[in-house]
Amino acid sequence: MDWSKRMNLAIEYIEDNLDGDIAIEEVAKIAYSSKYHFHRMFYAIFNVTPAEYIRNRKLTKAAADLVSGDGRVIDIASKYGYDSPNAFTRAFRKLHGLNPSKVRSSQVKLSAYNRVSFHLETKGKEMLDYRIIDKPAFKVLGKSKDFEFDKFVKEGPKFWKDYVSSDEYKLLLELTNGRCGLISEAPLMSVYFPNEQRSKNAFTDILAIEKIFEAGSKKETGSNKEIDSKQEVSSKKEIGSNKFDTYSIPTATYAEFNCTYQTSMKTNRYIYGEWFASTGYERDGNKPDIAAYFPMAFRPLKEMGIRWWIPVIKK
């Protein structure tokens, strides 16, 4: 079954259950997809998260019920999943611009968040270049934080912008002195781990370096002074590394895309919004997406090279 049919089955399920509880896990199953992959696909295609879409559609239906019926506001709020009338009022006002109690009192204008549908149309469109590569397992070391999908769009960029101005971030970079990893071939990465087993719709975001040193490692040399120097550097790195989180990246096959910092989000949306749907590849389970950063000396940030690694399997 192609992605157009799968996504539209999921949308049909949402629309049929707006007056009940809708779990994203269940919607993803309808689309024959993992929760993480469904989130990324949905957001890339419709520019809204599944949870936000469901919320706006419920509030659109609630407004129609208020206009056409004589049910109490508290009953309509409960029908669409709001246990608290205050929470319903806040959400309703955010979308429609007025309190639900005012809907019947006068002629008012209400917002209608329309149902979406997905139709893949790639004819005549230029496809981005990519290649399929295999990489062995490796470890990364860095700062990690859990985000919910709905909150990441607003909170994620600010969190990481503040973090890269911190002394902790400087210490992270000093651990490798800017050297590239042996497997990742990158000096710095963002790694996005799906958290499929958690009840909330979340993922773990890690700003990391590849771990290319181990505690207590020694190499034979012809100079005791050189040995002592290397041990001292290794000891300092181990002390510094204790401040950070370590994650294991499993062996994987990746689709690799190259872009710039300026076009990185557009490229990622293309991958999830069109590339998967048109190539016959599926995202490989719980393995992470990786964005590798390649700064260029004396060049603006927007021109920094970005390489996306997306774990894939052939459908």
TAHUBEL-V63629 format. One record per helix or strand of 3 or more residues. SS is the DSSP state (H for helix, E for strand). FROM is the first residue (numbers start at 1). TO is the last residue. Records with the same first field share a line. If there is no record, write none. Layout:
SS=FROM-TO  FROM-TO
This chain:
H=3-16  24-30  35-46  50-68  73-79  85-96  100-102  149-163  167-174  224-241  264-279  301-303
E=131-135  138-148  188-194  202-210  245-249  252-260  281-283  289-294  305-314
